[in-house]
Amino acid sequence: MCRNIRTLFNFDPPVTPEEVRAASLQFVRKISGFNKPSKANEAAFQAAVEQIAVISNRFIHSLETNAPPRSREEEAAKAKARAAARFGD
């Protein structure tokens, strides 16, 4: 359920608003237990996603580091190698 919640800080190119929103959506799904909320809860669900996305974006852009930015391609290759080792080809 939380496969889109990834480290979003210190990457080159920087995180996009779509990536922050996807992580926010997965977070709200996880804590609410809803993959898709009922009509009665839809407004609260969407409001939570938007608020968490705004706060997360503000948080990520306020962080500072001296480390060089990580490459998305390199991190994806490492994740693929870990998955292959874990699950086999």
ROZA-339200 format. One line per 4 residues: number of its first residue (from 1); for each residue y, z, x of C-alpha. Coordinates in Angstrom, 3 decimals. Layout:
BEGIN
NUM	Y/Z/X ~ ... .
***
This chain:
BEGIN
1	0.000/0.000/0.000 ~ 2.462/0.714/2.839 ~ 1.845/-2.290/5.042 ~ 5.530/-3.317/4.863 .
5	6.776/0.006/6.155 ~ 7.216/-0.831/9.800 ~ 9.462/0.243/12.605 ~ 12.703/-1.614/11.966 .
9	14.921/-0.219/14.703 ~ 15.739/-1.861/18.043 ~ 14.389/-5.364/17.559 ~ 15.718/-8.721/18.616 .
13	16.634/-10.349/16.287 ~ 17.900/-7.310/14.341 ~ 16.393/-6.166/11.070 ~ 17.336/-8.163/7.980 .
17	18.347/-6.727/4.593 ~ 15.176/-8.264/3.123 ~ 13.000/-6.329/5.581 ~ 14.787/-3.069/4.770 .
21	14.388/-3.710/1.042 ~ 10.671/-4.530/1.434 ~ 10.110/-1.264/3.303 ~ 12.139/0.612/0.673 .
25	10.055/-0.921/-2.115 ~ 6.819/0.108/-0.412 ~ 8.166/3.634/0.116 ~ 9.101/4.015/-3.558 .
29	5.713/2.604/-4.599 ~ 3.966/5.106/-2.350 ~ 5.830/8.216/-3.481 ~ 5.834/7.248/-7.162 .
33	2.242/6.053/-7.310 ~ 3.391/2.958/-9.228 ~ 2.731/-0.533/-7.980 ~ 4.736/-1.800/-10.937 .
37	6.576/0.764/-13.061 ~ 6.466/0.861/-16.845 ~ 9.468/-0.419/-18.789 ~ 10.519/3.196/-19.346 .
41	10.619/3.845/-15.575 ~ 11.756/0.444/-14.334 ~ 15.480/1.268/-14.096 ~ 14.852/4.481/-12.160 .
45	12.348/2.708/-9.909 ~ 14.749/-0.144/-9.065 ~ 17.649/2.275/-8.562 ~ 15.537/4.279/-6.105 .
49	14.600/1.138/-4.167 ~ 18.242/0.063/-3.899 ~ 19.488/3.533/-2.908 ~ 16.802/3.944/-0.256 .
53	17.550/0.462/1.102 ~ 21.263/1.284/1.424 ~ 20.589/4.616/3.115 ~ 17.931/3.122/5.413 .
57	20.224/0.275/6.437 ~ 23.049/2.726/7.185 ~ 20.653/4.938/9.136 ~ 19.179/2.105/11.230 .
61	22.621/0.787/12.137 ~ 23.858/4.253/13.135 ~ 21.069/4.822/15.661 ~ 21.729/4.351/19.367 .
65	19.375/3.638/22.234 ~ 19.458/2.664/25.884 ~ 16.101/0.899/25.615 ~ 16.107/-2.879/25.552 .
69	15.376/-4.460/22.158 ~ 11.737/-5.238/21.466 ~ 10.592/-8.753/20.761 ~ 9.205/-9.339/17.283 .
73	6.719/-11.890/18.622 ~ 5.374/-9.512/21.263 ~ 5.021/-6.670/18.759 ~ 3.260/-8.986/16.287 .
77	0.839/-10.106/19.015 ~ 0.088/-6.471/19.900 ~ -0.534/-5.630/16.235 ~ -2.825/-8.644/15.880 .
81	-4.793/-7.576/18.957 ~ -5.133/-4.023/17.597 ~ -6.358/-5.376/14.258 ~ -8.871/-7.646/15.972 .
85	-10.186/-4.740/18.023 ~ -10.369/-2.530/14.941 ~ -11.822/-4.969/12.419 ~ -13.356/-7.660/14.632 .
89	-12.565/-11.360/14.410 .
***
